[in-house]
Amino acid sequence: MVLPLLYTLENMVNIKNVLVTGSNGYIGSLLVPLLKQKNYKVWGLDTSYFDDPECHFKKTTLPDKFIKKDIRDIKAADLKNIDAVCHLAALSNDPLGEINPKLTRDINLTASQKLARFAKKVGVKRFLFSSSCSVYGVMGDQEITEESPVDPKTAYAVSKVEFEKSLLKLADKNFCPVILRNATAYGSSPKLRLDLVLNNFAASAFTANRINILSDGTPWRPMIHAEDIARLFVALLKAPTDKVAGQIINCGRNEENFQIGEIAKIVKSVFKKTEVSLAVNPDKDSRTYKVSFNKLKKMLPEFKFKWTLQKAVRQLKTDWENNPPPTKVLTSRNFMRLRQLNHLIDNKRINQKLFWHHD
Ligand SMILES: NC(=O)c1ccc[n+]([C@@H]2O[C@H](COP(=O)([O-])OP(=O)(O)OC[C@H]3O[C@@H](n4cnc5c(N)ncnc54)[C@H](O)[C@@H]3O)[C@@H](O)[C@H]2O)c1
């Protein structure tokens, strides 16, 4: 009886101080309050690309400590006393990554590698990385597992695959990397994003009673609410080391693989007047992937997802109806990452390498 108990205790990491990189983003601004609720001491680190007042959709919760810093300038000292890192900072989706593939590599891969090396060096015990199911690229209708070969189609997806590999190489008995290959996020957040398929359709239905699908509606996307991603980060921080060390985990659930056309239908079921149209000349984005989430289910059988697509659309509708935003707000830079970055560049606040001019 004694041995299994000791074994279990050894596997429970004692994590108190958690650093969230990208703490001010769409997912980060949901993760910070959740960690604080669970009594972790939370450090946030972010370069603050999306911190203009117009980019705030709802009130944000501040971390216990905040470091305004570009991860390309990370120092080992920034990680002093940190027990675990949740690494979210990135040029964070496929279109954003295409601004400049070299910058995507510099931030998402090279700077992340430096962060991970420093983390291991200073004694961080657990390093959770926010990767993406877009590493799977074009997979057609077959169901993808973590064992399937990756097929990254964009600079963003390539950066995710390469950082995953280098992170896993650092694994040892004291340093536990865990990779969350997240599905496409949706739903409300203090830092709302409308450049994500469900939120984009919902905003378009709300403001114009229209959804223009840029493809023929058939591509598959696995979906997950941003808050459920944040909840999975917390669950994986707590999970016993032997269960999660060095694991790649698809994060989402089997019931939430949808074709783009179905996503539009769900939005229409809430915004009933919406007219949906398909592209005459479908755009060249050929990504389509249907993902199996059986591993996550087996690994965290007690984890309950809080959201569905329909519930999330209803939440967005309520948010917008209770506090009606001007139409312009839902179509301008406020919640569109690429537009906000271009705005910062055009106004000479950040340079072409995306460093702040005053840095
Ligand atoms: N949203 C999704 O659908 C989704 C899906 C899968 C994976 N992910 C991954 O999860 C993570 C978080 O995504 P998100 O949707 O919250 O993105 P986001 O763009 O909303 O937030 C990213 C945050 O990182 C910060 N950042 C960017 N470059 C930085 C740098 N060089 N130094 C310091 N901070 C920097 C930004 O200021 C921003 O606050 C990303 O790594 C993303 O690739 C997101």
Residues whose N, C-alpha, C, O or C-beta is under 5 A from the ligand:
A	BS01	LIG	G22 N24 G25 Y26 I27 G28 L45 D46 T47 S48 Y49 F50 K69 D70 I71 R72 H87 L88 A89 A90 L91 S92 N93 I107 S130 S131 S132 N182 A183 T184 A185
